[in-house]
C-alpha cells in the first residue's frame, strides 16, 4: 500500500473529521525539512552560466542541507535586479561588479561576496553581413547592452576607452536580456551586441553571425559578478545569509568535482547541447571565486570606472558598498 493509500484508508476509518485532519497535518509536518527557510534569489540573467550555481545548489540539495529552500527569479539585467531588491521582491541578487554603483546611489543593498573575476562570460557578436569586420569598425556604431550600469555597458565603455575613442566612442542601446539583443541584432536595430557565451555560441552555430571579440584579456583585475543582499535581509536574516554563502561555496566545490552532473543541469537551464555546455563549463569555471573575498585591485578598477562612465560624480568609498561579514570562516 502506498503512503497516499494508507492516508486515505486512515481518513475513511477515522470516526471524526478531527481525527482525519490530525493525520493529514502530521504527514504535512513530516514532509517539511526541519528549519528549512525560504530565501528569494534573483538572477540578472536567466540562461547565463554565471548564475547556474544557484540552480545546481538547489537541485543537488546543497542549499536544502543548509536549511534553505531557494526561490529563484530571473531578470533582464542589473538594474532590474536592483529594483527587485529595493522593492523587497527578493532577498539576494546575483548581479555584476558595476552594479555596486547602485548602492552609492542609494539602493538599499550591499555586496556580500565576490562571485567571479575577469569577464570571461561575455562575447561581442556581429552579423555575417560584413557591416562590422574588425574591432576598429566599432567606432561610432551602435551596440546592444542589457541595462544602464550593467557589466555589458561597462565593457563597451572600456573597449572604447582602450581604443582611444573616449567613453562615448561607441553608442550603447539598452535592450534587456540576451534573447532580446540577438533578436534586435538580426533586424539591424544595431550593429553588434554583447551577450553571454552560451548565446554567442548558439548564434554562431546557427550560421547567423560570428564572435568579434572576447573580453578575458581586456580586463584582468575585475569582479564581473557580485552577490548582493538587501539591507533588510542583512538586518533580519544574518544567519540565513551565512548559510546561503556556505551553500554557494559548497556548490562551487561540487561543480568543480562533478563536471558531467553540472553540465547536465546547466544545459537544461541554458538551452544548449551537451558539447556546447561542456565547452562553456571549461572556459568559465576558472572565473568563479572559491572564497568570495573582494580583491582590492578589482575594487579599485570598479571605483575608477564609476567616475569615468559618469555613473557617479566621484569615486565612492568601496568599503561602504561591500561586506565580508557573512562569508564562511568569518
N, C-alpha and C positions, 0 to 999 in steps of 0.2 A: 504494500500500500504506500502511495506517495505521501509526502508531507501534507500536501494540499488535501488529499483524500482523508487523511487522519483528522485534519482540522474540520472538514465538512462533516465527517462522521461524529466527531465530538460535539459539534454545534447541534446536529439533529438530535443527539441524545441528551443534550442539556435540558433540564426541566424548566429552567427560567432563562430569559434573554440575558440577564446579567451574567449568568454562568458562561454563556457563549462569548459575550463581549470580553470577559476576563481572559478567556483562552486566546482570542484574537489579539488583544492588547499584549499579552505575554509573548506571542510569536513576533509581533511588530518590534517589541523592545529588543528581543534577542537578535533581530536582523540588523540592528543599527550598531556599528562598532562603538565600543565604549570610548567616550572622549572625542569622537570624531567631530570636527568643526568645519563648517563651510567657509571657504576662502574664495573670494571672487577675483579672478585674474584676467586681465585684458592684454591682448597681443596687438602690437602695432601693424601686424600683417598676418593674414590667415594662413597662407601657404608658404611662408619663408622658413627655411631650415633653422634659422636663428631661434625661432620660437617653438620648434618641435620638442625641446626638452621638457616643457611643461606637460605636453601630451604623453611623452614617454613615461615620465614620472607618475602620471595619473593612471595610465593603462597597465603599468607593471606593478602597481600597488605601493610604490615607494612613498608617495605622499600619504597614502592611507596608513602605512606603517608608522608615519609620524603624526597620526591623529588628525589628518586633514582630508576633507572632501573638496576637491578643486572644481570650481565652476568657471569654465573658460568662455570668454567672449573675444571676438576679433574686430579690429577697427582698421580703417584705411589711413594709417599714418600716425605720427607722434601727437600732432595737435588734437586729434580725436581721442587718443588715449588720455591725454592730459585733461581734456574736457570731461571725460567719463569719471576720472578720479575727482575732479573738482565738484562734480555733481553727486558724489558718493555712489556712483554706479558700480565701481569696482574698488577693491582694496589694494591690489598690486597691479602695477603696469610694467609690461615688458616693452621698453622703448629704446631710444638711441641716446648716445652721449650728448649730442647737440640739444636734446630735449631738456637737459639741465637748465638751459636758459629760461625755460618757462617758470622755474622756481624763482629765479631772480625777478621775474615779472609779477610774482605774487601767487603762482599756482601752489595750493596747499599740500605739497608733497615733498619728499626728499629721495635722493638716490641712496639705496641701501646696499647695493652691491654692484661691482663692475662685472658685467656679464661676458663681454667679449672685447678683444683688442682691435687689431688692424681691420680695415673694411674689406675683407676677403669675400663677403657675401654678394657684393653688387657688381653688375656689369652694365656698360653702356651699349645699347643696341641701336642699329640703324636699319633702314630698309635696304633691299637689294637693288634699288634703282640708281645707285651712284650719286644721290643727292649729297651725301657726305662720304668722301673716300678716305680721308685721314683725320686725325685729331685736329690738325690745323684748320680744317674746314668748319670747325665748330664755332669759330669766332662770329658773333652776331647772329647765330642760329638760335632756334627755339628748342629747348629740351624739356621733356616731361619729368616732373618730380612728384613726390607724394603730397606733402603739405609744407607750408611755411615753417621754418625752424627745424625741419627734419634732417636726418643724416643725408638723404638724397640731395636735398637742397644745398647742404654744406659741401658735399663732394663736387657739385657743379661749380660752386664758387671757388673751391680750391683748385680745380683744373684751370679755370680762367685766370686765377691769380698766378699760378705757376707758369702759365704760358705768357704772362706779361700783359694780359688784356685788361687787368683790373678785375674787381669782384663782379662787375656788371657786364663783362665782355660777352657773356652768354645769357640769353633771355630764358628765364625759368617759367614754366607753365605748371601750376599745381593742379593735379587731377586724380587724387585719391590712390586707390590700390593698383597693384601691378597689372591686373587684367584690364583695368580702365586705361592705363597708359599704353599698353600694347594695342588695344582697340583704336585709340586715338592716333597712334603712330601709323597704323595701317591706312587710315583715311586722311593722312597727311596734315593732321592738326599741328604737328610739329615735326622736327627733323630727326630727333633721337630721343631715347628715353632711358632712364636709369631704372633697372628692375633687379629683383633678386636672381641669383644664379640659376635656380631651377627654371624660372620663367624664361630667362635668356636662352638656356639650352633647348627648351621646348620650341621656342621661337625659331631658332636656327635649324632644328631638326625638321620642322615643317617647311623649310625652304623659303621662309618669308623674309629673312634678313640675316644679319651677322653681328657678331660681337666686335665692337670697335675698340673697346678699352676695358681693362680690369684695373682694380684700384689697390691691390695689395702692396704694390711697390710705390704708390703715390704717397701714402701716409704710413709711417712706421709706429710712431708714438700716438696712440689714439684709443678711445673707448667707443667702438662703434655701437655697442649696446650696453644699457644700464637697466638694472631692476629698480623700480620706484615703489614707494609705499606712500599712502596718504598720511597726512598728519594725524588724522583721526585714528587710523589703524596703528600708527606709532604710539599714540597715547593710550588707546584702549586695548590693543592686542600685541603687546611686545613679545610675549611668549609664542604667539601664533606666527609672528614674522620670523622668529628664530627657528621654529620648526619648519617653516616653508624653505628658508635658506638651507637648512640642514638637508631637507629632502631634495632641493635643487642640486646641491653638490654631490649627494649620493647618486642622483640621476646622471650627473656628468661622468662619474666613475663607472656607472653601469653602461653608458653609451660607449665609452672608450673600450670597455672589455667585451662588449656584445654588439659587434658591427651588424651582423645579419639580422638580429632581432630589432635593432634600432632602425635599420633600413626598411624592414617590413612595416613598421609603424609610420615612418617618415613618408614612404611612397604613397600611403593612403591619404595622409594629411596634405601632401604637396601635389598629388595628382600626377606623379611622374612614374616612369617604369623602373624596374629594379636596377638596371645597368646605370641609368642616369642618376638615380638616388644614391647608389653606391659611390659613384664618382664625386657627387656633391659632398657626401659624408667625408671622403678622403681629403677633399680640398678645404672643407670648412671646420672640421673638428679642431684643428690646431688653433683657431681663433678664440675658443672658449676658455675662460678662466677656470682654474681648479680651486680657487680660494676666494675670489670676489673682492680682493683688496684693490683700492684705487691707486693707480700709478701717477705719481706727481708730475711726470713728464707729459703724460697723456692729458691730465687735467690742465696743464699749462697751455697745451695746444688748443684745447677747447676754450679756455679762458680768453686767449688772444683772438680766437675766431669769432667770438660773440661780438666783439667791437668791430672787427674787420668786415663782418657781414651786416653790420648795423642792426644786429638783433638787440643789442644793449648799448647804451650810451657810454658805459665804462666797464672795465673788467670787474667782475664780481669776486667776492671772497668765496672761493670754491669750498672752503671748509663749512660754509653755511648751507651749501646745496647738497652735501653728502654726509653720510654717517656710516661707520663700520661697526656700530654697536650691536647689530643683530647677526653678524657673521659667526659661523661656528668657531669655537675656541676663543671667543672674545669675552 
